[in-house]
Amino acid sequence: MDKFYDHQNYEKGIYKLWEKSGAFSPKKPTTHNQQPFTIIMPPPNANENLHIGHARFITVEDILTRYHRMKGNPTLWLPGADHAGIETQYVFEKKLKEKGKSRSDYDRDTLYKMIWEYVLENEKNMESQLRALGASCDWTRNKFTLDPKIVKIVYKTFKKLYDDGLVYRGERIVNYCPKCGTSFSQLEVNYLEREDNFYYLDYGTVIIATTRPETIFADTAVAVNPKDARYKNLIGKKAVLPIVGRELTIIADALVDPEFGTGALKITPGHDPTDFEIGEKHKLAKISVIDEKGEMINTPPKYIGILSEVAREEITKDLEQEKKVKKIEKIHHTVGVCYKHKTPIEPLLSKQWFIKIKPLTKLALTAINDKRVKIVTKKYEKVARNWLKNLKDWNISRQIVWGIRIPAWRCNKCFEWTITEGKQPDSCKNCGCQKLTQDPDTFDTWFSSGQWPFATLLTGSETSLKNSTPAAKGLKLAIDVPATEDFEYFYPTSVLETAYDILVFWVLRMIMLGLYATGEVPFKEILLHGLVRDQYGEKISKSKGNVIDPLIMSQKYGADAVRMSLIWGTLVENDIALSEDNIKGQRNFANKVWNVARFILQNKLEVPNVKSQPFNEDDKWIIKELKTLIKKVTRSLDKYRLNEAAEDIYNFIWNKFANNYLEKTKSRRNETQKTLEYVLRESLKLLHPFMPFVTEAIWQKDLAKDRNDLLINSSWPK
């Protein structure tokens, strides 16, 4: 063995050895009592390189996978990639912009094909990066959210939801980003605090206060709180809209906050969700004055075609000339912005496809209450319950090219919609007309990825568990898809592990859609990990210049060092502060393990047939410490306390084994050789899930029985 462990000499070869051996595929169970351990990988977006956040979830999931594999569970870690809808189109459009191009320069099919080629290239690159980080996932079951079989299941779920009355096409206020050119769901809007002008405008009989004078032409009423004594005598009377002089009825509604502004609210059902709700209740007209480009429409001619923010200034000037602006104050409030562009979201009246969310949230809440799905960290269970109780109907249509196109066809004669499982219908279901046009919208990427656990397992695999699977679990699929061996055996999966910031985006939607489609939760436990921050606790971003590239760090210090640094010092659910020094420190530990092994195995070669000697007190002590360590590490891993397990192993190998016991044996090397080898062998097994490359490299030096004896396949110490 070399004096120093050079990871670049070993990592690629070892990974090929694992993959070629079939170690990543679940072993066929030998008895019906063997319980599978299954993780469905959160599919990384196939649009750019993996970042440090990806490296953390890969590390956590690979540790759990390798641990359960060694424990003898039939273990499946199913990998995949996400087409990522608007995320990917946004990244691709940025690249087009660098070339002086935009999405509008291409027709739909050409743009889709260009993005497809870009994604396929990135997907292959991403898979090589997963391998570089040591991900022992089963590549024979690798999936992509645009795989035809996956898309077929997404279509079937949509059709079933529609047939059950849970999908509808409605005209409602949606969150729209003019820059992205698409609507977003309730969850995809970020909220920023900022200071804006608060305009007090004269509506004749009443003064109203607003931050958006540019939408006054869409006003269809003025509302006051019915309990507000100031305005009781005005209810039912008229206010006058400035500039155009249109009369507005003054109505009473409990949703009006009497403490906000003047207590009198301009009602604009076409541009505000609360106003829309009031408008529905009072049967008010809905007028749109801002379009999908963020430009003014349906206004006096002088404002038409200008951007809404410019119109705000122009309309304010005209209001001041008419002496309709009583005063302007500053207001500190929250504003919805696009989570990509950080530009203001326009609440627009739009016809979209929606899912009636309440029946699905009820399913999810019941499953959480009944402990059918357990959120490991209790504080996130509270967050989940709160969101499930307050989610609005889910807008699942997006006005983008990249993604799964919605299988809805509109009749050009009667304008009714026909929903299918993907195939174009021969004729309109309503009038029989054969002239149909498909909706150009695509599904929200979270709708397709929300079906990921059951969709991946229902699409089959190359590896068969035939004649070894237990009896069917009695799951009754709501969608018309035959159950596969993988689905029968691995569903529901054991644990869903992902970042806490997509609990609502993804995890809750998987629970809702999984319960709806299969009658069972998609996973039994939910383990949420924290974000990776820099050494000062700051969020990592390119703009701050504090990006830590896991692949560069792996090339420099080894994948094992990166992995250990990503779980070191804090529980999985907490944010972690990371620096290059942390990674360098774990590289030093890898070298320590290597040198301990080198010292022990070198003597094995020199004295190959040494006889074991009676234990002395030092030998008994190290064996006792090892047994204690095995119990502690096993207990910690079962409770997902990965950092505690890693730190205990580190302390044992560096301090108790190397600095203490090994030093004491130097004067009696031969008689302690067998004990040294035993402790080394068991220590490598314990360390393997955390630092798989260096441990396998040592194992293959002189601990493996033959070329087929891999540490990855060894049994967990007892």
Buried (B, 14 or more C-beta within 10 A) or exposed (E): BEEEBEBEEBBEEBBEBBBEBEBBBBBBBEEEEBEBBBBBBBBBBBBBEBBBBBBBBBBBBBBBBBBBBBBBBBBBBBBBBBBBBBBBBBBBBEEBEEEEEEBEEBEEEEBBEBBEEBBBEBBEEBBEBBBBBBBBBBBBBBBBBBBEEBBBBBBBBBBBBBEEEBBBBEEBBBBBBBBBBBBBBBBBBBEEEEEBBBBBBBBBBBBBBBBBBBBBBBBBBBBBBBEBEEBEEBBEBBBBBBBEEBEBBBBBBEEBEBEEBBBBBBBBBBBBBBBBBBBEEBEBEBBBBBBBBBBBBBBEEEBEEBBBEBBBEBBBEBBEEEEBBBEBEEBEEEBBBBBBEEBBBBBBBBEBBBBBBBBBBBBBBEBBEEEBBBBBBEEBBEBBBEBBEEBEBBBBBBBBBBBBBBBBBBBEBEEBBBBBBBEEBEBBBEEEEEEBEBBEBBBBBBBBBBBBBBBBBBBBBEBEBEEBBBEEBEBEBBBEBEBBBBBBBBBBBBBBBBBBEBBBBBBBBBBBBBBBBBBBBBBBBBBBBBBBBBEEEEEBEEEEEBEBBBBEBBBBBBBBBBBBBBBBEEBBBBBBBBBBEBBBBBBEBBBBBBBBBBBBBEBBEEEEEBEEBEBBEBBEBBBEBBEEBBEBBBEBBEEBBBBBBBBBBBEBBBEBBBEBBBEBBEEEBEBBBBBBBBBBBBBBBBBBBBBBBBBBBBBBBBBBEEEEEBBBBBEBBE
